[in-house]
Amino acid sequence: IMGDISLPWKKAYRLVKNIMCQINIGAYCNFEAIDINGKKFTEKIVNQDGILAVLYHKVKSPIIKPICIFEDDGFHKLNIAFCFDGGGEDGPEGIEDITAFSNLCPTTKGTHIEGALDGICRWFVQYMNNIYLANQKAKDKLKVNQSDIKTGLTVMISAAHLDPEFTGQAKEILSNQDMFGFCKDVVQKGLDQWSKDNPQDLAKISKFFKEIAEIRQKGDC
């Protein structure tokens, strides 16, 4: 039906690596690829770091160590790791960078992504505006918004639903509505606990958000 398809081996390689990091630590895959010119590439891919491997590969200058949250209620499952990239001397590179899977299928959109992002943004916006920035003078009032929270945000999501519903034949969009609330609530509860266990990291990332908001505010003037 589709005819001949040219698939660069590196695309298959990246897909295998991303799937490998979602299964048991210590699992391995003997990967072998031969390109169009007959050149062979081989690697024993070992899952050493779980989903954190995606962050270790992507993030240049982490502001804090990755935040990891996991929940499995028997019907929904969310395994999420995220951190904030300062970007080195050039500063953070735009808004969020998301790698996401549902039931091991690569996804570009879906309720698992929307819910997780909403949970991250809501928690940090509320903390910043209601606690961290609460004692500002009225004339210098600074407000953090969701765009500030997404700056430099790098996320890896591995989600699963017992009865998944996807939009489109490629299964790139998870459409189960109950996943939105589940992922949002899990992330917010996870951040409640993380903030108690990691006060120094909370202070570091709050300072980062404040600086991002100040830069945005100056640009708006």
Disulfide bonds with the S-S distance in Angstrom:
none
